[in-house]
Amino acid sequence: MAGDVAEGAAMMPLVSVLIPAFNHERFVTRCLDSVLEDPYPAKEIVIIDDGSTDGTAACIADWVARHEGEVAIEYVSRPNKGIAATLNELAARAHGEFLRLGASDDYFLPGGLDALVRYLLTHPGKGAVIGDSIVIDQQGHKLHDSGMCDLHGADKRLYVSDDGIRRAVISQWAVGGPVTLIRKSVLETVSRWSEGLRIDDWDMFLRLAARDAVGFVDVPVCAYRLHETNLSKTRHIATRVINLMESRQVALRRIELFDEPYRSLLKAQTHYIAAKIAYLRGHVASLAWHMAAYLSLGFLSRLRLPAAPRSAEEA
């Protein structure tokens, strides 16, 4: 058995599983266990505790001590630097050809890593691939079968083409949880994560989508956990405004990467985000102006977008 595992590992590219951890003492052990439960043979774990103030660092250290020798592990605990800086440091420490992006409050599903790796092996022009997720609650009970469809309302038909993926990344961000596998080499062409951002993944995927570098496999590859501290799900109005303002700055910064009609579609999205900010602040006139701009730009850009493929039922 050990010989078969070694042979399988030698035939498959090394994957570095990158886990930025912060204040998830309740969940991080399940996340780490799931890396071992996935049968993909050629992997290492690189994990950084980003200045947690709870027992996360101790949970990780205990897990590493129990499983040392079962898988290559590099563990660092240091003061807080933020998610983007942590991801950049994780990538710099990684030895793998492919990087699996993790999250310490979620966990991986067996077989997901193999599906993502095989996609990139058969699509050498793609720099990254995403899968779907199941959605769970704090206790691990399943809430939804598809994070993309049930949680974010995504139209998966868009993800069968580069045009569709570009459109989806711009106008309906539907990626939740650790669903991404990325070639380490792609970080040299689209640059790494933009440090200082609180919500970093949309910025990265806009840069990838502008290069038609994103693929999709319709397979649940992780469990995305909903709980009270999810950054993207906060109900605190001031925090929501800050997050939206950051998202708008990201969109404005990346408009120049796209040709028409996607440039106009991203411009429309900046107005939609501004309308959300105006609504939260109670600025009625600004809300009306930005919604009018969003609707007009969105309408004009969609006239020039390729039609989404029809499902078998519609055909």
Sequence and secondary structure as in RCSB ss.txt:
>XXXX:A:sequence
MAGDVAEGAAMMPLVSVLIPAFNHERFVTRCLDSVLEDPYPAKEIVIIDDGSTDGTAACIADWVARHEGEVAIEY
VSRPNKGIAATLNELAARAHGEFLRLGASDDYFLPGGLDALVRYLLTHPGKGAVIGDSIVIDQQGHKLHDSGMCD
LHGADKRLYVSDDGIRRAVISQWAVGGPVTLIRKSVLETVSRWSEGLRIDDWDMFLRLAARDAVGFVDVPVCAYR
LHETNLSKTRHIATRVINLMESRQVALRRIELFDEPYRSLLKAQTHYIAAKIAYLRGHVASLAWHMAAYLSLGFL
SRLRLPAAPRSAEEA
>XXXX:A:secstr
 HHHHHHHHHHS  EEEEEEE S TTTHHHHHHHHHHS  SSEEEEEEEES SSSHHHHHHHHHHHHBTTBEEEE
EEES   HHHHHHHHHHH   SEEEE  TTSEE TTHHHHHHHHHHH TT SEEEEEEEEE TTS EEES IIII
IT   GGGGGSHHHHHHHHHH     SS EEEEGGGHHHH    TT SS HHHHHHHHHHTT EEEEEEEEEEEE
  TT GGG   HHHHHHHHHHHHHHHHHHGGG  TTHHHHHHHHHHHHHHHHHHHHT HHHHHHHHHHHHHHHHH
HHHTS      TTT 
